[in-house]
Amino acid sequence: MNLNISNNNFWKIFLIRDYFLLWLSGLTTMLSMQLRIIATGFILYEITGSGLSLGMLGIIQLFFQLPSILYGGVLADFFKRTTIIVITQSIGTIIIFLLFYLSFIEVLNEWHIYIATALLSINSTIGGPARSALTANLVPKNLLINAVAANTATMQIGSVLAPILFGILTVSVGASYPLLIGSIAALISVITGILIKNDNYIKNKNKMSPLKNIIEGFIYVRKHPILPGLYLLDIGVTVVSFYRQIMPLIADRLFKGGAAVVSILTAFNSIGAIAGSFLVVFLSKVKSKGLLVLGATMIYGILLIFFGLSTSLFFGALVITLLGATDAIGMTVRQAIVQLTSPDHLRGRAVSLHSVAAMTANNIGHFEIGVTSELIGTRNALFVGGVISCIVVIIIWKAFKGVGTYKLEV
């Protein structure tokens, strides 16, 4: 790839045609997913009125995502990554449109939501490693951290637009219409994926069985000087602090609000994440990447304590903005380390194992905070989660010396 672009100008990565198409595909994918998550969570909570029912979504996702993501990594290393993206997004478009139709004719129930969540969990986790690994095929190595930061920001831009659209559409025409817009966004993602011309695909000649390929990926990650500690940090913190997909519960029990408050909190959280993603670009010359992740995660835990103590929507929105920023810094740097330190023939599996850690933590955390909220209250669940998060950071810092000392300059 002979691309002569200065890494001092972040925006020049969008002059790379195929990367721009991948970025646009990622934006519409995230918009589609967030609209579906917010809308189905809101509808489910309206149907059941239970935090436990929201927590069950996490268990369903965990059960179906774990095997899918491992094989998704193998597929990303052995097949054209653009083809995988197009196929999975096409399936997602159909499922989300069916959710809209069932809601529109007023027959959508909790079981429809659970089944769709299971199918979309399999679908998105198979396509995810291909999308992540493809980034490194489309941009020069010296621009990769900028591209990863842009990808992270893109995820959050979708997360900002989604609650705004959800709030406007739900208040004006009903909660089914965000699902219609979500299906249209997914269709756009299919089209942009088709338009990517050169994904620099190199046929992997490895003849091992899929299981042996997965094991090879595990061995690579296990021997890596920093990834095991980072993955455990992600799991340990997220399991006790994953609040995003119970926003209807938080809005109701902390701030006595409905769809409008869900939209405000979700949007401010995503705005913070966008800011955090771009901040990573300015921190790219910081050599101690592991220490950067530890610091951002410690601040995240402290902020979660303050979020649990929030008594006003203004203060809560401010804190959740900062939560989004610190979380994005940690996530972006982790993803960049995975891609920068992994060879192309292993990158899909390294990315998928990173996703396994993140998704496992997200889904267990989704269930844990839903159950804990029912047992000790939402406010106390957030406070305790913040305290435990800080303890986990200290344990990882002490137990995995490689995390604190690892240096990588890009």
C-alpha positions in Angstrom: 0.0 0.0 0.0 1.8 3.1 -1.2 -0.1 5.9 0.6 2.0 9.0 1.4 -0.2 10.7 3.9 1.2 12.6 6.9 0.1 11.3 10.3 0.0 14.8 11.6 -3.3 15.5 9.9 -6.0 13.2 11.3 -8.6 14.1 8.7 -6.5 13.0 5.7 -7.4 9.3 6.5 -10.8 10.1 5.0 -9.1 10.8 1.6 -8.4 7.0 1.4 -11.5 6.0 -0.6 -12.0 2.5 0.7 -11.4 3.5 4.3 -14.0 6.2 3.9 -16.5 3.7 2.7 -15.6 1.4 5.6 -16.0 4.3 8.0 -19.4 5.2 6.5 -20.5 1.5 6.7 -19.4 1.5 10.3 -21.4 4.6 11.1 -24.6 3.3 9.6 -24.0 -0.1 11.2 -23.7 1.5 14.6 -26.7 3.8 14.1 -28.7 0.7 13.1 -27.6 -1.3 16.1 -28.1 1.5 18.6 -31.5 2.3 17.4 -32.5 -1.4 17.7 -31.0 -1.7 21.1 -32.6 1.4 22.5 -36.0 0.8 20.9 -36.2 -2.9 21.9 -35.0 -2.1 25.4 -37.6 0.6 25.8 -40.4 -1.6 24.4 -39.3 -4.5 26.6 -39.3 -2.3 29.7 -42.7 -1.0 28.8 -44.0 -4.5 28.4 -42.5 -6.0 31.6 -41.6 -3.0 33.8 -38.7 -5.2 35.1 -35.0 -4.6 35.3 -34.5 -8.3 35.3 -36.0 -8.6 31.8 -33.5 -6.0 30.6 -30.7 -8.0 32.3 -31.9 -11.2 30.4 -30.9 -9.5 27.2 -27.3 -9.6 28.4 -27.5 -13.3 29.2 -29.0 -14.1 25.8 -26.3 -12.1 24.0 -23.5 -13.8 26.0 -24.8 -17.3 25.2 -25.0 -16.8 21.5 -22.0 -14.4 21.0 -19.2 -16.4 22.6 -19.1 -19.3 20.0 -19.9 -16.9 17.1 -17.1 -14.4 17.8 -14.5 -17.2 17.9 -15.5 -18.5 14.5 -15.9 -14.9 13.3 -12.2 -14.4 13.9 -11.3 -17.5 11.9 -13.6 -16.4 9.0 -11.9 -12.9 9.0 -8.5 -14.6 8.6 -9.6 -16.9 5.8 -12.2 -15.2 3.7 -12.6 -11.8 2.0 -13.5 -9.4 4.9 -15.7 -7.2 2.7 -17.9 -10.2 1.7 -18.4 -11.2 5.4 -19.5 -7.6 6.1 -22.0 -7.4 3.3 -23.6 -10.8 4.1 -23.9 -10.2 7.8 -25.3 -6.7 7.3 -27.9 -8.0 4.8 -29.1 -10.5 7.4 -29.3 -7.7 10.0 -31.3 -5.5 7.7 -34.0 -8.2 7.3 -34.2 -9.0 11.1 -34.5 -5.3 12.2 -37.2 -4.7 9.5 -39.1 -7.7 10.8 -39.0 -6.2 14.3 -40.4 -3.0 13.0 -43.2 -4.8 11.2 -44.2 -6.8 14.3 -44.1 -3.6 16.4 -46.1 -1.6 13.7 -48.9 -4.2 13.7 -48.8 -4.3 17.5 -47.9 -7.9 18.0 -44.3 -7.5 19.2 -43.7 -9.2 22.5 -40.8 -10.0 24.8 -40.1 -13.4 23.1 -39.8 -11.7 19.7 -37.3 -9.3 21.2 -35.3 -12.2 22.9 -35.2 -14.3 19.7 -34.2 -11.3 17.5 -31.5 -10.4 20.1 -30.1 -13.9 19.8 -30.0 -13.9 16.0 -28.5 -10.5 15.8 -25.9 -11.4 18.4 -24.7 -14.3 16.2 -24.8 -12.2 13.1 -23.0 -9.1 14.4 -20.3 -11.1 16.2 -19.5 -13.0 13.1 -19.1 -9.8 11.1 -17.4 -7.8 13.8 -13.8 -9.2 13.5 -13.8 -8.8 9.7 -14.8 -5.1 10.0 -12.1 -4.4 12.7 -9.4 -6.4 11.0 -10.1 -4.8 7.6 -9.1 -1.4 8.9 -5.4 -2.4 9.0 -5.7 -3.5 5.4 -6.9 -0.1 4.2 -4.6 2.4 5.9 -0.8 2.6 6.4 0.5 1.4 9.7 1.6 4.9 10.8 -2.1 6.0 10.5 -3.7 3.0 12.1 -4.2 4.6 15.6 -5.9 7.6 13.8 -8.1 5.2 12.0 -9.0 3.2 15.1 -9.7 6.5 16.9 -12.0 7.4 14.0 -13.7 4.0 14.2 -14.3 4.5 17.9 -15.6 8.0 17.4 -17.8 6.7 14.6 -19.4 4.2 17.0 -20.2 7.0 19.3 -21.5 9.3 16.6 -24.0 6.6 15.8 -24.7 6.4 19.5 -25.4 10.2 19.7 -27.7 10.2 16.6 -29.6 7.1 17.7 -31.0 8.4 21.0 -31.9 11.7 19.4 -33.7 10.0 16.6 -35.3 7.5 19.0 -36.5 10.3 21.3 -38.0 12.4 18.4 -39.6 9.4 16.6 -40.9 7.8 19.8 -42.5 11.0 21.1 -43.9 12.0 17.7 -45.0 8.7 16.0 -44.2 5.8 18.3 -41.4 3.4 19.4 -41.7 1.2 16.3 -40.4 3.8 13.8 -36.8 3.9 15.2 -36.6 0.2 14.1 -37.6 1.2 10.5 -34.9 3.8 10.4 -32.5 1.2 11.9 -33.3 -1.2 9.0 -32.7 1.6 6.4 -29.3 2.4 8.1 -28.3 -1.3 7.9 -29.2 -1.4 4.2 -26.9 1.6 3.6 -24.1 -0.3 5.4 -24.6 -3.1 2.9 -24.3 -0.8 -0.1 -21.2 0.9 1.2 -19.6 -2.5 1.9 -20.2 -3.6 -1.7 -18.5 -0.4 -3.0 -15.2 -1.1 -1.3 -12.9 -2.1 -4.2 -9.6 -3.1 -2.7 -9.5 -4.7 0.7 -5.9 -6.0 0.1 -7.1 -9.5 0.6 -4.3 -12.1 0.9 -5.5 -15.7 0.8 -4.5 -17.5 4.0 -3.0 -20.9 3.1 -3.2 -22.3 6.6 -4.8 -25.8 6.3 -5.5 -26.3 10.0 -9.1 -27.1 11.2 -11.2 -24.2 12.5 -10.7 -25.5 16.1 -6.9 -25.6 15.7 -7.0 -22.1 14.2 -8.9 -20.9 17.3 -6.4 -22.5 19.6 -3.6 -20.9 17.6 -5.2 -17.5 18.3 -5.4 -18.3 22.0 -1.8 -19.3 22.1 -0.7 -16.0 20.4 -2.7 -13.9 22.8 -1.6 -15.9 25.9 2.1 -15.3 25.0 1.6 -11.6 24.2 3.3 -9.3 26.8 0.3 -7.1 27.5 -3.0 -8.4 26.0 -3.8 -10.9 28.7 -3.7 -8.2 31.4 -5.7 -5.8 29.3 -8.4 -8.3 28.5 -8.7 -9.2 32.2 -8.9 -5.5 33.1 -11.7 -5.1 30.6 -13.6 -8.1 31.9 -13.1 -7.2 35.6 -14.3 -3.6 35.3 -17.1 -4.0 32.8 -18.7 -6.9 34.6 -19.5 -4.6 37.6 -20.1 -1.4 35.7 -21.9 -1.9 32.5 -24.7 0.6 32.6 -25.4 1.5 28.9 -28.1 -1.0 28.1 -30.1 -0.4 31.2 -30.6 3.3 30.5 -34.4 3.0 30.8 -33.9 1.7 34.3 -31.4 4.4 35.2 -33.6 7.1 33.7 -36.6 5.9 35.7 -35.1 5.1 39.1 -32.4 7.8 39.3 -34.0 10.7 37.5 -37.7 9.7 37.3 -37.8 10.1 33.6 -38.8 8.2 30.4 -37.8 8.3 26.8 -36.6 11.9 26.8 -34.2 11.2 29.8 -33.0 8.0 28.1 -32.1 10.0 25.0 -30.3 12.7 27.0 -28.2 10.3 29.0 -27.3 8.1 26.0 -26.5 11.1 23.8 -24.2 12.8 26.4 -22.4 9.5 27.1 -21.7 9.2 23.4 -20.6 12.8 23.1 -18.1 12.2 25.8 -16.9 9.1 24.0 -16.4 11.0 20.8 -14.3 13.6 22.6 -12.3 10.7 24.3 -11.7 9.1 20.9 -10.2 12.2 19.4 -8.2 12.9 22.5 -6.4 9.6 21.9 -5.0 11.1 18.6 -3.3 13.8 20.6 -2.0 11.2 23.1 -0.6 8.9 20.3 3.0 10.0 21.1 2.6 8.8 24.7 4.8 5.7 24.8 3.3 4.1 28.0 0.1 2.8 26.3 -0.6 0.3 29.1 -0.3 3.0 31.8 -2.6 5.2 29.7 -5.3 2.5 29.8 -4.9 2.0 33.6 -5.2 5.7 34.3 -8.3 6.1 32.1 -9.9 3.1 33.7 -9.2 4.3 37.3 -10.8 7.6 36.5 -13.8 5.7 35.0 -14.3 3.8 38.2 -14.2 7.0 40.3 -16.7 8.7 37.9 -19.1 5.8 38.2 -19.2 6.3 42.0 -20.2 9.9 41.4 -22.8 8.8 38.8 -24.4 6.6 41.4 -24.5 9.5 43.8 -26.2 11.8 41.2 -29.4 13.5 42.3 -30.0 15.9 39.4 -30.2 15.2 35.7 -27.7 18.1 35.0 -25.0 16.5 37.2 -25.8 13.0 35.9 -25.4 14.2 32.3 -22.1 15.8 33.1 -20.7 12.7 34.8 -21.9 10.3 32.2 -20.2 12.5 29.5 -16.9 12.1 31.3 -17.6 8.3 31.7 -18.0 8.1 28.0 -14.7 9.9 27.4 -12.6 7.8 29.8 -14.1 4.6 28.5 -13.4 5.5 24.9 -9.7 6.3 25.7 -9.2 2.9 27.2 -11.1 1.1 24.4 -9.3 2.9 21.6 -5.8 2.3 22.9 -6.6 -1.4 23.6 -7.9 -1.9 20.0 -4.9 -0.1 18.5 -2.5 -2.3 20.5 -4.2 -5.4 19.3 -4.0 -4.4 15.6 -0.5 -2.9 15.7 1.1 -5.9 17.4 -0.7 -8.7 15.5 0.4 -10.1 12.1 -2.2 -10.0 9.3 -2.7 -13.8 9.3 -3.6 -13.7 13.1 -5.2 -10.3 13.3 -8.8 -11.5 12.9 -8.4 -14.0 15.7 -6.6 -11.5 17.9 -9.4 -9.0 17.3 -12.1 -11.7 17.9 -10.5 -12.8 21.3 -10.5 -9.1 22.3 -14.1 -9.0 21.4 -14.7 -12.2 23.4 -13.3 -10.4 26.5 -15.3 -7.3 25.8 -18.6 -9.0 24.9 -18.4 -11.5 27.7 -17.9 -8.7 30.2 -20.6 -6.5 28.6 -23.2 -9.3 28.7 -22.4 -10.5 32.2 -22.3 -6.9 33.3 -25.7 -6.2 31.6 -27.2 -9.1 33.6 -25.3 -8.3 36.8 -26.3 -4.7 37.0 -29.9 -5.5 36.2 -30.1 -8.1 39.0 -28.1 -6.0 41.4 -30.4 -3.0 40.8 -33.3 -5.1 41.8 -31.6 -6.4 44.9 -29.9 -3.2 46.3 -31.2 -0.4 44.1 -29.8 1.1 40.9 -28.0 3.9 42.8 -26.2 1.5 45.1 -25.4 -0.9 42.2 -23.6 1.9 40.3 -21.7 3.1 43.5 -20.5 -0.4 44.3 -19.6 -1.1 40.7 -17.4 2.0 40.7 -15.6 1.0 43.9 -14.9 -2.5 42.6 -13.7 -1.1 39.3 -11.0 0.9 41.1 -9.9 -2.2 43.0 -9.7 -4.2 39.8 -7.4 -1.5 38.3 -5.0 -1.7 41.3 -5.0 -5.6 41.1 -4.2 -5.6 37.4 -1.5 -3.0 37.9 0.2 -5.0 40.6 -0.4 -8.5 39.2 0.4 -7.9 35.6 3.6 -5.7 35.5 3.6 -5.8 31.7 0.5 -3.6 31.5 2.1 -0.8 33.5 5.5 -1.0 31.8 4.4 -1.7 28.2 5.5 1.0 25.8 4.4 1.4 22.2 5.1 4.5 20.0 3.2 4.9 16.8 
